[in-house]
Structures are given as C-alpha cells and as structure tokens.
Amino acid sequence: MKKNYDVIVIGGGPAGLAAAIKAHDSGKAVLLVERENRLGGILKQCIHDGFGLVRFKEKLSGPEYAERFIDEFYEKKIDYSVLTFVTRIEKKENGFAVTLVSRDGVTTVGANSLVFATGCRERTAKQVAIHGTRPAGVFTAGTAQHFTNLLGELPTKKCVILGSGDIGLIMARRLTLEGAEVVGVYEAKPTPSGLTRNIHQCLHDYNIPLYLSHTVTRVFGADRLTAVEISEVDDKMNPIAGTEQIVECDALILSVGLIPENELAEGLGVKIDPRTKGPAVNGQLMTSIDGVFSCGNALHVNDLVDYVSESGETAGENAAAYEKKERREIDLTASGEFLYVVPQKLDLNRDNSRTTVYFRSREILDKCVFKIKKDGQEVFKKKYPFLRPPEMEKLVIDFDSFKLDESSELKLEIEVNAE
Amino acid sequence: MKELVCIVCPRGCTMTLEGEGKDVKVSGNSCKRGAEFAVSEMTEPKRTICTTVKTAFPDVPVLPVRVSKEIPKDKIFDVMAEINKVTVEKRIKRGEPIIKDVLGLGADIIATSGVLDE
C-alpha cells in the first residue's frame, strides 16, 4: 500500500470493482478497500442465475458475474486491502485523508478523490415494528441466504416470508429446493415488490402462495420462533381487526426493503436525497462534496447488477478525471409520478451529452410518456407501454443539446394514459 | 387463450398464447427468445437450477453450482437429490464439472465459483 492514491474506492462489490478497474484504466493510482475477507460483495452469496443479461448477454450466477470483474481486477494488479475498515475520512486542502483499520493496524492514506461503493443493507424486524417476543428464527432474507449458500446450514424447516422483495422470492425457491417448507410469502402492499419474472419462476413454479395486502402482526416463541400471527391490511396498510390467523413456523424471513448504506459519506457532509436515500449527485455521479463520488446500491437500490457495474464505471471514470472546478449546477426536478430520478442535478461546467438517467415510477402505470420540459417546453419524450416500480428504467440523454443555462428549469414528467 | 409471463430476462413480458403445442401463436413478447420460451413452456418446460454442493474444506463448506444447460422442470428435485449425494474433495476451478451428464439429461453440474482455487 502506498501513502497516497489518486482514487480510493470504498467497497469491493460489483460497483467498487467496476469503479476501481475504470479509474485504473484511466492511468490513475487506485486503492480499493473492502471490509470482508473476499472481494465480490453480496454477489458471493447470490448463487442464483440471471446476472449479466444486459451486460454479457448471458445468464450468470452471482459468483460468476463477480469473478469476471475480480479476475480482471487481479490481472491489472490494482492495489486492494481486504478485512479493512474505513474509520475516518478528513477533507484536506488537496483531497482526503482516509484512516484504515486492518489486521496490520491503523494507517492513514491520502486520495485526490473518493468513490463510495458501500452498497445497501436490509431493513430489519425492528424497522417494520413486529410485536411479540424476541425468539431466534427471525432473519432477513440476506441472512438466511448467507446461512444457506455460504455456510451450508439450512436456517429453517418451515417458514413464513414477509415481503415480496426479490431476495425474499429467491430465498423462497432456494429453501424449497433444499427441502424446507415455505408456507407462503406475505406482502403488505397490494402489489408485489419483486420482479414479475421472480414471482413466476420462484413462487408459481414451486406452488408457493403469495398473499397480497397481508402482514405479520405478532411473533410467538420463547427460545425459537413457534408461530406468527398474520393479518389482512386495509388500503393504508393498517391491520384489519378480526382477520388474524396463526401460522406455525420455525422461521420468519424478512424481505422488506433495502436501504443504501451511507454513514461514511454522511460523516463527510454528503447531502442525501430522501427519495433514493443515497447521495444527491450530478451527471458525473459526484455528490454535494467536491471529489466525492457515489455508485451502485449506495447511490440508489438497483434491481439489476448490470446497472450497478455501469454506475461504478461512471463514478470511477469521473473520479479518475476529477480536478477541482467551479460548479454551475441546475436541478433535475421530478414530478410526483416518479419514485425517484438519478442524477438529481446537472453541472453545466461538465459534459452532459451522454448522461445516463435512472428512474422508477411511484405506481404501476400503463401507456405512459416520459417527458423532459425546459422552461415549460417539451424537449424530450419517450413512450412506455408500462412502468412498474420494481423495474428501474434507464435512458441516455444528450442534455447539452437542450442548450441549458443557470436559469433553465428542467422538469421530468410522466404523462399517464397517453394514446 | 392463455397468459404467460416470460422469465427469460428481467423485462418480464406478459405473453398471450393461442393454440396448442408447437403450433402455438405467441403475442406480447418483445423478442424471439420470448416466443421460444412460450413454445418450450407449452411442450417441455425447462429450468436452470442453481444450488450448492458440500465440500471437504472447512474454509468453504459449500460450493455454488448450477446445471450447464436447462433441465426438464419435472426433474428438478431428482437432480437436487443427485447433487446432495456429492462431496467435493479437490480444490476445483470455476466451470469444472462435479457431476457429468446428471441422470442422463445431457447437463453437467458445474462449479460457478473459483473460491476453492483462490
């Protein structure tokens, strides 16, 4: 490890690997820091296939996808440090001082720019306010996946899954394959959270029932979970009295959402967008702090790893090219039909001719038109047969062609029920 | 008429099928792979399975594996039973077969990670 790097990438999952490779390819000195003992991030335990369809036109498993990047990373002899935590980041006159803790002790390393590729974490039972005792057997889907796929220990014989996020659906199939009984997947919302194909290939294929507008209201058990209480919910997702039923099970598996992990970035004063729960960024994926870039699931929770790698490359390339320059930023304002839009800003002092825009709709919408308006005038539109919140959309837009200046008002809108 | 959701890619097209067997007419698909999937679903549904296999190494207790090509959907649990009989005792590489031609289905069970080889 050197004393100073051009770029330090924090996180060795798919976003961080892509960012480090891209920054290295730009001729810069790069250090990648990873807290686990191996590179690859969450893909190490995502042994199911379906990764890389967009990027490689192949159906790869998580480890296969990750190892393509890891092999390239090792071949390029990029510096890295595993089992290493970042404990402190200080903004200096020229760049940053990053304090690392590893088995070798504590060191401080300098960097011109930083890439946060810190991923996301799962919402837990506490965050969904389930009442009752605190027995063993309540896991997040990712924890159940870790037990099953990395440790080879089946965490349940008979379970209930709460939440229809993709990891929950994938684990419903996985546990069934390993001989466990999945009583059902219960979702509080009236529509599934996961990808439609996962409802089919993970639940329907294995005759696992999906109950919409249902939630778990109580857990039972002293040492180990023995049962859960399930209630129907109304359209405001409040449990309906009198609909309670008791379901016996030894595990409750939660797939109730993911939250970008940005404590380190926030410590530096990076501004967070309440919609994405990740940093607000410009088209270069630079956050509100000069020289600090964000990508992957730390930026916003993606459904496809292909886009995680893509944003990693964008962040890595821009972090490598970073030099301090005055900003001239305007907002990309999104109407209420959007759940979120990334990026949130455009810096008119940078190239915006090939800017990737990621967005999700707030609700399921049929026959709609995505529009960009500049000062009330339509400058771009694209039709969609449907938009679904679980399926993120991506567009590459030449914003420079709109001849923007500081006074330009850029609004993104979705027109619904368009012919 | 039958509705079918395509599972080939994350787009998840809802397809409408008219007719039976190989002569089925498919609409609603966005690409040719969707139509192929629809015909296969109507004649001989196939799936990929991804699972793990036990190893003899305490640092890597299980190794991720998958079938090298799709297998009939109704053979999934038979193939799982075969995989569960095996223990990997060599530090094999990614892509190496663990079972060749499992149950005579023409598919190998292959390692999907090089973690044993690191």
Chai-1 contact restraints between the chains, C-beta under 6 A:
chainA,res_idxA,chainB,res_idxB,connection_type,confidence,min_distance_angstrom,max_distance_angstrom,comment,restraint_id
A,I47,B,C50,contact,1.0,0.0,6.0,A-B,restraint_1
A,I47,B,P64,contact,1.0,0.0,6.0,A-B,restraint_2
A,H48,B,C50,contact,1.0,0.0,6.0,A-B,restraint_3
A,D49,B,T48,contact,1.0,0.0,6.0,A-B,restraint_4
A,D49,B,C50,contact,1.0,0.0,6.0,A-B,restraint_5
A,L53,B,C9,contact,1.0,0.0,6.0,A-B,restraint_6
A,S61,B,C50,contact,1.0,0.0,6.0,A-B,restraint_7
A,S61,B,R66,contact,1.0,0.0,6.0,A-B,restraint_8
A,S61,B,T112,contact,1.0,0.0,6.0,A-B,restraint_9
A,P63,B,P64,contact,1.0,0.0,6.0,A-B,restraint_10
A,P63,B,T112,contact,1.0,0.0,6.0,A-B,restraint_11
A,P63,B,S113,contact,1.0,0.0,6.0,A-B,restraint_12
A,E64,B,T112,contact,1.0,0.0,6.0,A-B,restraint_13
A,E67,B,G114,contact,1.0,0.0,6.0,A-B,restraint_14
A,N149,B,T52,contact,1.0,0.0,6.0,A-B,restraint_15
A,G152,B,P61,contact,1.0,0.0,6.0,A-B,restraint_16
A,G152,B,V62,contact,1.0,0.0,6.0,A-B,restraint_17
A,L177,B,T51,contact,1.0,0.0,6.0,A-B,restraint_18
A,L177,B,M80,contact,1.0,0.0,6.0,A-B,restraint_19
A,L195,B,P10,contact,1.0,0.0,6.0,A-B,restraint_20
A,T196,B,V5,contact,1.0,0.0,6.0,A-B,restraint_21
A,T196,B,G12,contact,1.0,0.0,6.0,A-B,restraint_22
A,R197,B,I7,contact,1.0,0.0,6.0,A-B,restraint_23
A,R197,B,G12,contact,1.0,0.0,6.0,A-B,restraint_24
A,H200,B,V5,contact,1.0,0.0,6.0,A-B,restraint_25
A,H200,B,I7,contact,1.0,0.0,6.0,A-B,restraint_26
A,Q201,B,I7,contact,1.0,0.0,6.0,A-B,restraint_27
A,L304,B,P10,contact,1.0,0.0,6.0,A-B,restraint_28
